[in-house]
């Protein structure tokens, strides 16, 4: 809260949460989160016992790769994104940058580069290690094109929160 005192939302790395943490976050002004993840299952927003509005993640790139999802949106993505409902996305910039096709590919990259090179990755390094076949970057770019073509509304978590509160959930 010292870093972003006006924050209204939170997400813990690796989905970390506990009731005591939420009790304190509410006192600090946190009103909503997206701190849990489904595996491409539609889950409606709900109120946590602390009063925080929870909006579960629908698609998380690391989880998708972990489950051996095929990163070819044109081959299989429409079945996941044609369903009606809120679909919160959680994307890791590293998977997007290197176009991870699998977690094993990402782990190989991470374990091959020095800590310094990984932490301060140059454009040249990204170009050298970027996967040239179908990967998460391709999947996300195809998803964006699909959303544009279908005229699907894209909003922030803050907008969802404001609209749900306005309509009293």
DSSP file (Angstrom, degrees, kcal/mol; ACC not computed):
  #  RESIDUE AA STRUCTURE BP1 BP2  ACC     N-H-->O    O-->H-N    N-H-->O    O-->H-N    TCO  KAPPA ALPHA  PHI   PSI    X-CA   Y-CA   Z-CA
    1    1 A X              0   0    0      0, 0.0     6,-0.2     0, 0.0     5,-0.0   0.000 360.0 360.0 360.0 -23.5    0.0    0.0    0.0
    2    2 A X        +     0   0    0      1,-0.2     3,-0.4     2,-0.2     0, 0.0   0.859 360.0  46.3 -68.1 -33.9    3.0    2.3    0.4
    3    3 A X  S    S+     0   0    0      1,-0.3     2,-0.3     2,-0.1    -1,-0.2   0.915 133.9  13.3 -74.4 -44.5    3.9    1.8   -3.3
    4    4 A X    >   +     0   0    0      1,-0.1     3,-2.0     3,-0.0    -1,-0.3  -0.695  69.7 174.8-133.5  79.0    0.3    2.3   -4.6
    5    5 A X  T 3  S+     0   0    0     -3,-0.4    -1,-0.1    -2,-0.3    -3,-0.1   0.742  79.1  55.8 -62.7 -23.2   -1.8    3.8   -1.8
    6    6 A X  T 3  S+     0   0    0      2,-0.0    -1,-0.3    -5,-0.0    23,-0.0   0.364  78.6 135.7 -89.7   6.9   -4.8    4.3   -4.0
    7    7 A X    <   +     0   0    0     -3,-2.0     3,-0.1    -6,-0.2    -3,-0.0  -0.243  29.5 178.2 -57.9 138.2   -4.9    0.6   -5.0
    8    8 A X        +     0   0    0     22,-0.1    23,-3.3    23,-0.1    24,-1.9   0.426  64.6  49.5-113.7  -7.1   -8.4   -0.9   -4.9
    9    9 A X  E     -a   32   0A   0     21,-0.2     2,-0.3    22,-0.2    24,-0.2  -0.878  58.1-171.4-135.7 161.9   -7.3   -4.4   -6.1
   10   10 A X  E     -a   33   0A   0     22,-0.9    24,-1.1    -2,-0.3     2,-0.3  -0.993   8.7-173.0-149.8 151.6   -4.7   -7.1   -5.4
   11   11 A X        -     0   0    0     -2,-0.3     2,-0.3    22,-0.2    24,-0.1  -0.932  20.7-141.4-145.4 128.8   -3.4  -10.3   -6.8
   12   12 A X    >   -     0   0    0     -2,-0.3     3,-1.9     4,-0.3     2,-0.1  -0.668  28.0-104.1 -89.7 141.0   -0.9  -12.5   -5.0
   13   13 A X  G >  S+     0   0    0     -2,-0.3     3,-1.3     1,-0.3    -1,-0.1  -0.386 109.9  12.3 -59.9 137.1    1.8  -14.3   -6.8
   14   14 A X  G 3  S-     0   0    0      1,-0.2    -1,-0.3    -2,-0.1    21,-0.0   0.755 129.6 -76.3  60.8  26.4    1.0  -18.0   -7.1
   15   15 A X  G <  S+     0   0    0     -3,-1.9    -1,-0.2     1,-0.2    -2,-0.2   0.707  75.9 178.0  65.4  23.1   -2.5  -17.1   -6.1
   16   16 A X    <   +     0   0    0     -3,-1.3     2,-0.3    20,-0.0    -4,-0.3  -0.336  12.0 142.2 -62.0 132.5   -1.5  -16.7   -2.4
   17   17 A X        +     0   0    0     -6,-0.1     2,-0.3    -2,-0.1     3,-0.1  -0.969  21.4 176.7-162.9 156.9   -4.3  -15.7   -0.1
   18   18 A X     >  -     0   0    0     -2,-0.3     4,-2.0     1,-0.1     5,-0.2  -0.968  42.4-107.7-156.6 159.8   -5.6  -16.3    3.4
   19   19 A X  H  > S+     0   0    0     -2,-0.3     4,-2.4     1,-0.2     5,-0.2   0.892 117.0  53.3 -59.7 -42.8   -8.5  -14.9    5.4
   20   20 A X  H  > S+     0   0    0      1,-0.2     4,-1.7     2,-0.2    -1,-0.2   0.902 108.0  51.6 -59.9 -40.4   -6.2  -12.9    7.8
   21   21 A X  H  > S+     0   0    0      1,-0.2     4,-2.6     2,-0.2    -1,-0.2   0.921 110.1  48.9 -61.9 -44.3   -4.6  -11.2    4.8
   22   22 A X  H  X S+     0   0    0     -4,-2.0     4,-2.5     1,-0.2     5,-0.2   0.877 105.8  56.8 -67.0 -36.4   -8.0  -10.2    3.3
   23   23 A X  H  X S+     0   0    0     -4,-2.4     4,-1.3     1,-0.2    -1,-0.2   0.918 112.5  42.3 -58.6 -41.7   -9.2   -8.8    6.6
   24   24 A X  H  X S+     0   0    0     -4,-1.7     4,-1.3     2,-0.2    -2,-0.2   0.905 111.6  54.4 -71.6 -41.6   -6.1   -6.5    6.6
   25   25 A X  H  <>S+     0   0    0     -4,-2.6     5,-2.5     1,-0.2     4,-0.4   0.894 105.4  53.4 -60.5 -40.0   -6.4   -5.7    2.9
   26   26 A X  H ><5S+     0   0    0     -4,-2.5     3,-1.4     1,-0.2    -1,-0.2   0.908 106.0  53.0 -61.5 -41.4  -10.1   -4.6    3.3
   27   27 A X  H 3<5S+     0   0    0     -4,-1.3    -1,-0.2     1,-0.3    -2,-0.2   0.791 107.2  53.6 -62.9 -26.8   -8.9   -2.2    6.1
   28   28 A X  T 3<5S-     0   0    0     -4,-1.3    -1,-0.3    -3,-0.4    -2,-0.2   0.479 128.8 -96.4 -86.3  -4.5   -6.4   -0.8    3.6
   29   29 A X  T < 5 +     0   0    0     -3,-1.4     2,-0.3    -4,-0.4    -3,-0.2   0.518  68.8 152.9 104.5   6.0   -9.1   -0.1    1.0
   30   30 A X      < +     0   0    0     -5,-2.5    -1,-0.3     1,-0.2   -21,-0.2  -0.552  10.2 169.3 -71.2 131.3   -8.9   -3.2   -1.3
   31   31 A X        +     0   0    0    -23,-3.3    22,-2.5     1,-0.3     2,-0.3   0.649  56.6  13.8-116.7 -25.2  -12.3   -3.8   -2.8
   32   32 A X  E     +ab   9  53A   0    -24,-1.9   -22,-0.9    20,-0.3    -1,-0.3  -0.979  56.9 179.2-151.7 160.6  -11.8   -6.5   -5.5
   33   33 A X  E     -ab  10  54A   0     20,-2.5    22,-2.2    -2,-0.3   -22,-0.2  -0.931  30.0-146.3-151.1 175.3   -9.3   -9.0   -6.7
   34   34 A X        +     0   0    0    -24,-1.1    22,-0.1    -2,-0.3   -19,-0.1  -0.511  48.9 140.6-141.8  65.7   -8.6  -11.7   -9.3
   35   35 A X        +     0   0    0    -24,-0.1     2,-0.3   -20,-0.1    21,-0.1  -0.098  50.5  58.4-113.5  32.0   -6.6  -14.0   -7.0
   36   36 A X        -     0   0    0     19,-0.2    21,-3.0   -25,-0.0     2,-0.4  -0.972  66.8-142.7-152.4 161.0   -7.7  -17.4   -8.0
   37   37 A X  B     -d   57   0B   0     -2,-0.3     2,-0.2    19,-0.2    21,-0.2  -0.975   7.1-163.3-135.8 135.6   -7.7  -19.3  -11.2
   38   38 A X        -     0   0    0     19,-2.9     2,-0.7    -2,-0.4    22,-0.2  -0.539  34.4-113.2 -98.6 174.9   -9.9  -21.8  -13.0
   39   39 A X  S    S-     0   0    0     -2,-0.2    20,-0.1    20,-0.1     3,-0.1  -0.670  85.4 -51.7-110.2  74.4   -8.8  -24.0  -15.9
   40   40 A X  S    S+     0   0    0     18,-1.8     2,-0.5    -2,-0.7    19,-0.1   0.832 103.5 136.9  61.1  34.9  -10.9  -22.4  -18.6
   41   41 A X        -     0   0    0     16,-0.2     2,-0.5    17,-0.2    -1,-0.3  -0.941  58.6-121.5-109.6 133.0  -14.0  -22.8  -16.4
   42   42 A X        +     0   0    0     -2,-0.5     2,-0.4    -3,-0.1    45,-0.1  -0.613  35.6 178.3 -73.8 122.8  -16.5  -19.9  -16.3
   43   43 A X        -     0   0    0     -2,-0.5    13,-0.2    43,-0.4     3,-0.1  -0.994  24.7-128.1-129.1 125.0  -16.8  -18.8  -12.7
   44   44 A X        -     0   0    0     -2,-0.4    12,-0.2     1,-0.1    10,-0.1  -0.366  33.2 -98.1 -69.1 146.7  -19.1  -15.9  -11.7
   45   45 A X        -     0   0    0     10,-0.1     2,-0.3    -2,-0.1    10,-0.2  -0.324  50.8-178.0 -57.1 148.6  -17.7  -13.1   -9.6
   46   46 A X  E     -C   54   0A   0      8,-2.0     8,-3.6    -3,-0.1     2,-0.6  -0.961  30.8-101.8-147.9 164.2  -18.6  -13.6   -5.9
   47   47 A X  E     -C   53   0A   0     -2,-0.3     6,-0.2     6,-0.2     5,-0.1  -0.811  32.9-140.7 -93.3 120.9  -18.2  -11.8   -2.6
   48   48 A X    >   -     0   0    0      4,-3.2     3,-2.5    -2,-0.6    -1,-0.0  -0.360  33.3-101.5 -69.8 158.6  -15.5  -13.3   -0.4
   49   49 A X  T 3  S+     0   0    0      1,-0.3    -1,-0.1     2,-0.1    -2,-0.0   0.740 123.9  60.7 -57.1 -22.7  -16.3  -13.4    3.4
   50   50 A X  T 3  S-     0   0    0      2,-0.1    -1,-0.3     1,-0.0     3,-0.1   0.628 122.0-105.9 -78.1 -13.9  -14.1  -10.3    3.8
   51   51 A X  S <  S+     0   0    0     -3,-2.5     2,-0.3     1,-0.4    -2,-0.1   0.328  76.0 137.7 101.7  -5.5  -16.3   -8.3    1.5
   52   52 A X        -     0   0    0     -5,-0.1    -4,-3.2     1,-0.1     2,-0.6  -0.566  56.5-126.1 -75.2 133.6  -13.9   -8.3   -1.4
   53   53 A X  E     -bC  32  47A   0    -22,-2.5   -20,-2.5    -2,-0.3     2,-0.5  -0.721  27.6-154.2 -78.7 121.3  -15.4   -9.0   -4.8
   54   54 A X  E     -bC  33  46A   0     -8,-3.6    -8,-2.0    -2,-0.6     2,-0.5  -0.858  15.0-173.8-103.9 130.7  -13.5  -11.9   -6.3
   55   55 A X        -     0   0    0    -22,-2.2   -19,-0.2    -2,-0.5   -10,-0.1  -0.881  23.2-140.0-122.5  95.9  -13.3  -12.4  -10.1
   56   56 A X        -     0   0    0     -2,-0.5    32,-0.6   -12,-0.2     2,-0.2  -0.204  20.1-109.3 -61.3 144.1  -11.6  -15.7  -10.9
   57   57 A X  E     -de  37  88B   0    -21,-3.0   -19,-2.9     1,-0.2   -16,-0.2  -0.531  27.1-169.9 -70.7 135.7   -9.1  -15.9  -13.7
   58   58 A X  E    S+     0   0B   0     30,-2.6   -18,-1.8     1,-0.3     2,-0.5   0.841  74.0  26.4 -92.3 -45.4  -10.4  -17.9  -16.7
   59   59 A X  E     + e   0  89B   0     29,-2.1    31,-2.6   -20,-0.1     2,-0.5  -0.975  60.6 175.3-129.0 119.0   -7.2  -18.1  -18.8
   60   60 A X  E  >  - e   0  90B   0     -2,-0.5     4,-2.6    29,-0.2     5,-0.2  -0.991  25.7-143.6-121.7 123.4   -3.7  -18.1  -17.3
   61   61 A X  H  > S+     0   0    0     29,-1.9     4,-2.4    -2,-0.5     5,-0.2   0.867  98.8  49.1 -59.3 -41.4   -1.0  -18.7  -19.8
   62   62 A X  H  > S+     0   0    0     28,-0.3     4,-2.7     2,-0.2    -1,-0.2   0.912 113.5  46.8 -64.5 -41.8    1.3  -20.7  -17.4
   63   63 A X  H  > S+     0   0    0      2,-0.2     4,-2.1     1,-0.2    -2,-0.2   0.873 110.4  53.5 -65.2 -37.7   -1.6  -22.9  -16.4
   64   64 A X  H  <>S+     0   0    0     -4,-2.6     5,-2.8     2,-0.2    -2,-0.2   0.931 113.4  42.2 -62.4 -45.8   -2.6  -23.4  -20.0
   65   65 A X  H ><5S+     0   0    0     -4,-2.4     3,-1.7     3,-0.2    38,-0.4   0.892 111.4  56.1 -67.4 -39.0    0.9  -24.5  -20.8
   66   66 A X  H 3<5S+     0   0    0     -4,-2.7    -2,-0.2     1,-0.3    -1,-0.2   0.873 105.2  51.8 -59.6 -38.0    1.1  -26.6  -17.7
   67   67 A X  T 3<5S-     0   0    0     -4,-2.1    -1,-0.3    -5,-0.1    -2,-0.2   0.345 121.2-110.7 -82.2   8.1   -2.0  -28.5  -18.7
   68   68 A X  T < 5 +     0   0    0     -3,-1.7    -3,-0.2     1,-0.2    -2,-0.1   0.809  53.4 178.3  66.4  31.8   -0.4  -29.2  -22.1
   69   69 A X      < -     0   0    0     -5,-2.8     2,-0.7    -6,-0.2    -1,-0.2  -0.383  34.8-114.0 -62.9 142.7   -2.8  -26.8  -23.9
   70   70 A X        -     0   0    0      1,-0.1     2,-2.1     2,-0.1     6,-0.1  -0.711  19.7-143.6 -81.7 115.0   -2.1  -26.5  -27.6
   71   71 A X        +     0   0    0     -2,-0.7     2,-0.5    30,-0.3    68,-0.2  -0.166  68.8 107.8 -79.1  49.8   -1.0  -22.9  -28.2
   72   72 A X    >>  -     0   0    0     -2,-2.1     4,-1.8     1,-0.1     3,-1.0  -0.844  46.1-175.2-125.2  92.5   -2.8  -22.7  -31.5
   73   73 A X  H 3>>S+     0   0    0     -2,-0.5     4,-2.4     1,-0.3     5,-0.8   0.875  82.5  56.5 -57.6 -41.3   -5.9  -20.5  -31.1
   74   74 A X  H 345S+     0   0    0      1,-0.2    -1,-0.3     2,-0.2     4,-0.1   0.803 110.3  46.1 -63.9 -27.6   -7.2  -21.0  -34.6
   75   75 A X  H <45S-     0   0    0     -3,-1.0    -1,-0.2    -5,-0.1    -2,-0.2   0.831 140.2  -8.5 -82.7 -33.9   -7.2  -24.8  -34.0
   76   76 A X  H >X5S+     0   0    0     -4,-1.8     3,-0.5    -6,-0.1     4,-0.5   0.511 104.2  91.9-143.6  -7.2   -8.9  -24.8  -30.5
   77   77 A X  H >X5S+     0   0    0     -4,-2.4     4,-1.8    -5,-0.5     3,-1.2   0.828  77.1  66.2 -69.7 -32.9   -9.3  -21.4  -29.0
   78   78 A X  H 3><S+     0   0    0     -5,-0.8     4,-1.6     1,-0.3    -1,-0.2   0.860  94.4  59.5 -60.3 -35.0  -12.8  -20.5  -30.2
   79   79 A X  H <4 S+     0   0    0     -3,-0.5    -1,-0.3     1,-0.2     4,-0.2   0.806 111.2  42.3 -64.3 -26.5  -14.3  -23.3  -28.1
   80   80 A X  H << S+     0   0    0     -3,-1.2    -1,-0.2    -4,-0.5    -2,-0.2   0.794 121.5  38.0 -86.3 -30.6  -13.0  -21.7  -25.0
   81   81 A X  H  < S+     0   0    0     -4,-1.8    -2,-0.2     1,-0.2    -3,-0.2   0.405  99.6  72.3-107.8   2.3  -13.8  -18.1  -25.9
   82   82 A X  S  < S+     0   0    0     -4,-1.6    -1,-0.2    -5,-0.2    -3,-0.1   0.662  75.6 100.2 -85.2 -17.9  -17.2  -18.4  -27.6
   83   83 A X  S    S-     0   0    0     -4,-0.2     2,-0.2    -5,-0.2    -3,-0.0  -0.429  80.9-113.3 -70.8 140.7  -18.9  -19.2  -24.3
   84   84 A X  S    S+     0   0    0     -2,-0.1     2,-0.2   -42,-0.0    -1,-0.1  -0.496  70.2  72.1 -72.6 140.8  -20.8  -16.3  -22.8
   85   85 A X  S    S-     0   0    0     -2,-0.2     2,-0.2     2,-0.0   -41,-0.0  -0.617  86.5 -50.3 138.2 166.2  -19.4  -15.0  -19.5
   86   86 A X        -     0   0    0     -2,-0.2     2,-0.5     1,-0.0   -43,-0.4  -0.498  46.3-169.5 -69.0 129.7  -16.6  -13.0  -17.9
   87   87 A X        -     0   0    0     -2,-0.2     2,-0.4   -45,-0.1   -30,-0.1  -0.878   2.5-165.0-127.1  98.0  -13.2  -14.2  -18.9
   88   88 A X  E     -e   57   0B   0    -32,-0.6   -30,-2.6    -2,-0.5   -29,-2.1  -0.686  10.6-152.6 -83.1 131.7  -10.4  -12.7  -16.9
   89   89 A X  E     -e   59   0B   0     -2,-0.4     2,-0.4   -31,-0.2   -29,-0.2  -0.850  11.6-168.0-107.4 142.1   -7.0  -13.3  -18.5
   90   90 A X  E     +e   60   0B   0    -31,-2.6   -29,-1.9    -2,-0.4     2,-0.4  -0.962  16.0 179.5-129.3 112.5   -3.6  -13.5  -16.7
   91   91 A X        -     0   0    0     -2,-0.4     2,-0.5   -31,-0.2     3,-0.0  -0.917  22.9-140.4-121.3 139.9   -0.6  -13.3  -18.9
   92   92 A X     >  -     0   0    0     -2,-0.4     4,-1.9     1,-0.1     3,-0.5  -0.857  13.1-141.8 -96.8 124.9    3.1  -13.3  -18.1
   93   93 A X  H  > S+     0   0    0     -2,-0.5     4,-3.1     1,-0.2     5,-0.2   0.836 100.2  57.9 -54.9 -34.2    5.2  -10.9  -20.2
   94   94 A X  H  > S+     0   0    0      2,-0.2     4,-2.5     1,-0.2    -1,-0.2   0.914 105.8  48.2 -66.3 -40.8    8.0  -13.5  -20.4
   95   95 A X  H  >>S+     0   0    0     -3,-0.5     5,-1.7     1,-0.2     4,-0.7   0.901 115.2  46.3 -64.4 -38.7    5.8  -16.1  -22.1
   96   96 A X  H  <5S+     0   0    0     -4,-1.9     3,-0.4     3,-0.2    -2,-0.2   0.937 112.9  49.3 -66.5 -47.1    4.5  -13.5  -24.5
   97   97 A X  H  <5S+     0   0    0     -4,-3.1    -2,-0.2     1,-0.2    -1,-0.2   0.911 121.4  32.4 -61.9 -45.0    8.0  -12.2  -25.3
   98   98 A X  H  <5S-     0   0    0     -4,-2.5    33,-2.8    -5,-0.2    -1,-0.2   0.434 104.3-126.0 -96.4   2.6    9.6  -15.5  -26.0
   99   99 A X  T  <5 -     0   0    0     -4,-0.7    -3,-0.2    -3,-0.4    -4,-0.1   0.923  29.6-148.7  57.9  49.4    6.4  -17.1  -27.4
  100  100 A X      < -     0   0    0     -5,-1.7    36,-2.2    35,-0.2    -1,-0.2  -0.250  22.5-176.4 -53.7 124.0    6.6  -20.1  -25.0
  101  101 A X  S    S+     0   0    0     34,-0.3   -30,-0.3     1,-0.3     2,-0.3   0.703  73.4   4.4 -90.8 -23.3    5.1  -23.1  -26.6
  102  102 A X  S  > S-     0   0    0      1,-0.1     4,-1.6   -32,-0.1    -1,-0.3  -0.954  72.9-112.5-150.3 162.2    5.5  -25.2  -23.5
  103  103 A X  H  > S+     0   0    0    -38,-0.4     4,-3.1    -2,-0.3     5,-0.2   0.854 117.2  60.7 -67.4 -32.8    6.6  -24.7  -19.9
  104  104 A X  H  > S+     0   0    0      2,-0.2     4,-2.3     1,-0.2    -1,-0.2   0.891 102.8  50.8 -61.0 -38.9    9.6  -26.9  -20.6
  105  105 A X  H  > S+     0   0    0      2,-0.2     4,-2.3     1,-0.2    -1,-0.2   0.943 111.9  46.9 -63.1 -46.9   10.7  -24.5  -23.3
  106  106 A X  H  X S+     0   0    0     -4,-1.6     4,-3.1     1,-0.2     5,-0.2   0.936 111.9  50.5 -59.5 -47.1   10.4  -21.6  -20.8
  107  107 A X  H  X S+     0   0    0     -4,-3.1     4,-2.7     1,-0.2    -1,-0.2   0.893 109.0  52.2 -60.0 -39.3   12.3  -23.5  -18.1
  108  108 A X  H  X S+     0   0    0     -4,-2.3     4,-1.5    -5,-0.2    -1,-0.2   0.939 112.0  45.6 -61.8 -46.3   15.0  -24.3  -20.6
  109  109 A X  H  X S+     0   0    0     -4,-2.3     4,-2.1     1,-0.2     3,-0.5   0.953 114.4  48.2 -60.1 -50.5   15.4  -20.6  -21.5
  110  110 A X  H  < S+     0   0    0     -4,-3.1    -2,-0.2     1,-0.2    -1,-0.2   0.891 115.7  43.9 -58.0 -42.0   15.3  -19.6  -17.8
  111  111 A X  H  < S+     0   0    0     -4,-2.7    -1,-0.2    -5,-0.2    -2,-0.2   0.667 112.8  52.1 -81.2 -16.5   17.9  -22.2  -16.9
  112  112 A X  H  < S+     0   0    0     -4,-1.5    -2,-0.2    -3,-0.5    -1,-0.2   0.838  97.7  72.5 -87.4 -36.9   20.2  -21.5  -19.8
  113  113 A X  S  < S-     0   0    0     -4,-2.1     2,-0.0    -5,-0.2     0, 0.0  -0.462  89.5-109.4 -78.2 150.5   20.5  -17.7  -19.4
  114  114 A X     >  -     0   0    0     -2,-0.1     4,-2.8     1,-0.1     5,-0.2  -0.359  32.0-109.7 -68.3 160.0   22.5  -16.2  -16.6
  115  115 A X  H  > S+     0   0    0      1,-0.2     4,-2.5     2,-0.2     5,-0.2   0.903 121.2  49.5 -58.6 -41.6   20.5  -14.5  -13.9
  116  116 A X  H  > S+     0   0    0      2,-0.2     4,-1.7     1,-0.2    -1,-0.2   0.922 112.3  46.6 -63.4 -45.9   21.8  -11.1  -15.2
  117  117 A X  H  4 S+     0   0    0      1,-0.2    -2,-0.2     2,-0.2    -1,-0.2   0.896 114.6  47.5 -65.9 -39.5   20.9  -11.9  -18.8
  118  118 A X  H >< S+     0   0    0     -4,-2.8     3,-0.9     1,-0.2    -2,-0.2   0.922 113.6  47.0 -66.8 -43.9   17.5  -13.1  -17.8
  119  119 A X  H 3< S+     0   0    0     -4,-2.5    -1,-0.2     1,-0.3    -2,-0.2   0.761 123.6  32.9 -70.5 -25.8   16.7  -10.1  -15.5
  120  120 A X  T 3< S-     0   0    0     -4,-1.7    -1,-0.3    -5,-0.2    -2,-0.1  -0.348  83.9-179.7-126.8  50.6   17.9   -7.6  -18.1
  121  121 A X    <   -     0   0    0     -3,-0.9     2,-0.1     1,-0.1    -3,-0.1  -0.317  15.2-146.6 -62.5 123.9   16.9   -9.3  -21.3
  122  122 A X     >  -     0   0    0     -5,-0.1     4,-2.5    -2,-0.1     5,-0.2  -0.411  25.8-109.2 -84.3 164.6   17.8   -7.3  -24.4
  123  123 A X  H  > S+     0   0    0      1,-0.2     4,-2.7     2,-0.2     5,-0.2   0.881 120.6  56.0 -59.0 -38.6   15.8   -7.2  -27.6
  124  124 A X  H  > S+     0   0    0      2,-0.2     4,-2.0     1,-0.2    -1,-0.2   0.904 108.0  46.9 -62.8 -42.0   18.6   -9.2  -29.3
  125  125 A X  H  > S+     0   0    0      2,-0.2     4,-2.4     1,-0.2     5,-0.2   0.933 111.7  50.8 -65.8 -44.6   18.3  -11.9  -26.7
  126  126 A X  H  X S+     0   0    0     -4,-2.5     4,-2.0     1,-0.2    -2,-0.2   0.935 111.1  48.6 -57.9 -46.7   14.5  -12.0  -27.0
  127  127 A X  H  < S+     0   0    0     -4,-2.7    -1,-0.2     1,-0.2    -2,-0.2   0.881 112.2  49.7 -60.9 -38.1   14.8  -12.3  -30.8
  128  128 A X  H  < S+     0   0    0     -4,-2.0    -1,-0.2    -5,-0.2    -2,-0.2   0.884 120.2  33.6 -69.2 -38.8   17.4  -15.1  -30.5
  129  129 A X  H  < S+     0   0    0     -4,-2.4    -2,-0.2    -5,-0.1    -1,-0.2   0.572  85.4 120.2 -97.9  -8.8   15.4  -17.2  -28.0
  130  130 A X  S  < S-     0   0    0     -4,-2.0   -31,-0.2    -5,-0.2     2,-0.2  -0.344  71.5-114.3 -60.4 130.3   11.9  -16.5  -29.2
  131  131 A X        -     0   0    0    -33,-2.8    -1,-0.1     1,-0.1     4,-0.1  -0.464  21.3-154.8 -65.9 132.7   10.1  -19.7  -30.3
  132  132 A X  S    S+     0   0    0     -2,-0.2    -1,-0.1     2,-0.1     3,-0.1   0.658  70.8  62.3 -89.3 -16.5    9.5  -19.5  -34.0
  133  133 A X  S    S-     0   0    0      1,-0.2     2,-0.3   -34,-0.1     5,-0.2   0.012 109.7 -42.4 -88.6-158.7    6.5  -22.0  -34.1
  134  134 A X  S    S+     0   0    0      4,-0.1     2,-0.2     3,-0.1   -63,-0.2  -0.540  75.7 145.5 -72.2 128.9    3.1  -21.6  -32.5
  135  135 A X     >  -     0   0    0     -2,-0.3     4,-2.3   -64,-0.1   -34,-0.3  -0.805  63.3 -70.8-148.1-171.8    3.3  -20.3  -28.9
  136  136 A X  H  > S+     0   0    0    -36,-2.2     4,-2.9    -2,-0.2     5,-0.3   0.860 125.4  56.7 -59.9 -39.3    1.6  -18.2  -26.3
  137  137 A X  H  > S+     0   0    0    -42,-0.5     4,-2.6     1,-0.2    -1,-0.2   0.945 110.3  44.9 -58.1 -47.1    2.3  -14.9  -28.2
  138  138 A X  H  > S+     0   0    0      2,-0.2     4,-2.7     1,-0.2     5,-0.2   0.913 112.6  52.2 -61.2 -43.4    0.6  -16.3  -31.3
  139  139 A X  H  X S+     0   0    0     -4,-2.3     4,-2.2     1,-0.2    -2,-0.2   0.934 112.7  43.9 -58.7 -48.6   -2.3  -17.6  -29.2
  140  140 A X  H  X S+     0   0    0     -4,-2.9     4,-2.6     2,-0.2    -2,-0.2   0.908 113.3  50.5 -66.8 -42.5   -2.8  -14.2  -27.5
  141  141 A X  H  X S+     0   0    0     -4,-2.6     4,-2.1    -5,-0.3    -1,-0.2   0.906 112.3  47.4 -63.1 -41.0   -2.5  -12.2  -30.8
  142  142 A X  H  X S+     0   0    0     -4,-2.7     4,-2.2     2,-0.2    -1,-0.2   0.876 111.1  52.5 -66.5 -36.8   -5.0  -14.5  -32.5
  143  143 A X  H  X S+     0   0    0     -4,-2.2     4,-2.7    -5,-0.2    -2,-0.2   0.919 108.1  50.7 -63.0 -43.8   -7.3  -14.1  -29.5
  144  144 A X  H  X S+     0   0    0     -4,-2.6     4,-2.5     1,-0.2    -2,-0.2   0.926 111.1  48.0 -60.5 -45.6   -7.1  -10.3  -29.8
  145  145 A X  H  X S+     0   0    0     -4,-2.1     4,-2.7     1,-0.2    -1,-0.2   0.901 112.0  50.4 -61.7 -40.6   -7.9  -10.5  -33.5
  146  146 A X  H  X S+     0   0    0     -4,-2.2     4,-2.2     2,-0.2    -2,-0.2   0.918 110.2  49.2 -63.1 -45.7  -10.9  -12.8  -32.7
  147  147 A X  H  X>S+     0   0    0     -4,-2.7     5,-2.2     2,-0.2     4,-0.8   0.913 113.2  47.5 -61.5 -43.9  -12.2  -10.5  -30.0
  148  148 A X  H ><5S+     0   0    0     -4,-2.5     3,-0.8     1,-0.2    -2,-0.2   0.939 112.1  49.1 -62.2 -47.6  -11.9   -7.5  -32.4
  149  149 A X  H 3<5S+     0   0    0     -4,-2.7    -2,-0.2     1,-0.3    -1,-0.2   0.855 115.2  43.8 -62.8 -36.4  -13.6   -9.3  -35.2
  150  150 A X  H 3<5S-     0   0    0     -4,-2.2    -1,-0.3    -5,-0.2    -2,-0.2   0.540 107.8-124.5 -86.5  -7.2  -16.5  -10.5  -33.0
  151  151 A X  T <<5 +     0   0    0     -3,-0.8     2,-0.3    -4,-0.8    -3,-0.2   0.838  44.8 175.4  67.7  32.3  -16.9   -7.1  -31.4
  152  152 A X      < -     0   0    0     -5,-2.2     2,-0.2    -6,-0.2    -1,-0.2  -0.539  33.7-113.7 -74.8 134.1  -16.4   -8.6  -27.9
  153  153 A X        -     0   0    0     -2,-0.3     2,-0.5     1,-0.0    -1,-0.1  -0.491  28.3-160.3 -71.1 131.2  -16.3   -6.0  -25.1
  154  154 A X        +     0   0    0     -2,-0.2     2,-0.3    -7,-0.0    -1,-0.0  -0.962  19.0 165.3-115.0 128.8  -13.0   -5.7  -23.3
  155  155 A X        -     0   0    0     -2,-0.5     2,-0.2     3,-0.0    -2,-0.0  -0.903  33.8-110.0-138.2 164.3  -12.9   -4.1  -19.9
  156  156 A X     >  -     0   0    0     -2,-0.3     4,-1.9     1,-0.1     5,-0.1  -0.477  34.8-109.7 -86.8 165.1  -10.7   -3.8  -16.9
  157  157 A X  H  > S+     0   0    0      1,-0.2     4,-2.8     2,-0.2     5,-0.2   0.877 120.9  58.0 -60.6 -36.8  -11.3   -5.5  -13.5
  158  158 A X  H  > S+     0   0    0      1,-0.2     4,-2.8     2,-0.2    -1,-0.2   0.894 104.9  49.5 -60.6 -40.3  -12.0   -2.0  -12.2
  159  159 A X  H  > S+     0   0    0      2,-0.2     4,-2.4     1,-0.2    -1,-0.2   0.904 110.5  49.9 -66.2 -40.5  -14.8   -1.5  -14.7
  160  160 A X  H  X S+     0   0    0     -4,-1.9     4,-2.8     2,-0.2     5,-0.3   0.949 112.5  48.1 -61.2 -47.8  -16.3   -4.9  -13.9
  161  161 A X  H  X S+     0   0    0     -4,-2.8     4,-2.7     1,-0.2     5,-0.3   0.945 112.1  48.5 -56.7 -51.0  -16.2   -3.9  -10.2
  162  162 A X  H  X S+     0   0    0     -4,-2.8     4,-2.1     1,-0.2    -1,-0.2   0.889 114.5  46.0 -60.3 -40.4  -17.8   -0.5  -10.8
  163  163 A X  H  X S+     0   0    0     -4,-2.4     4,-2.1     2,-0.2    -1,-0.2   0.909 113.1  48.2 -70.7 -41.6  -20.6   -2.0  -12.9
  164  164 A X  H  <>S+     0   0    0     -4,-2.8     5,-4.1    -5,-0.2    -2,-0.2   0.907 113.8  46.8 -66.0 -40.1  -21.4   -4.8  -10.6
  165  165 A X  H ><5S+     0   0    0     -4,-2.7     3,-1.5    -5,-0.3    -1,-0.2   0.905 110.2  53.8 -66.6 -40.2  -21.5   -2.5   -7.6
  166  166 A X  H 3<5S+     0   0    0     -4,-2.1    -2,-0.2     1,-0.3    -1,-0.2   0.893 114.1  41.5 -59.6 -40.2  -23.7    0.0   -9.6
  167  167 A X  T 3<5S-     0   0    0     -4,-2.1    -1,-0.3    -5,-0.1    -2,-0.2   0.254 115.9-116.3 -92.0  13.7  -26.1   -2.8  -10.3
  168  168 A X  T < 5       0   0    0     -3,-1.5    -3,-0.2     1,-0.3    -2,-0.1   0.872 360.0 360.0  53.9  41.3  -25.9   -4.2   -6.7
  169  169 A X      <       0   0    0     -5,-4.1    -1,-0.3    -6,-0.2    -4,-0.1   0.495 360.0 360.0  56.3 360.0  -24.4   -7.4   -8.1
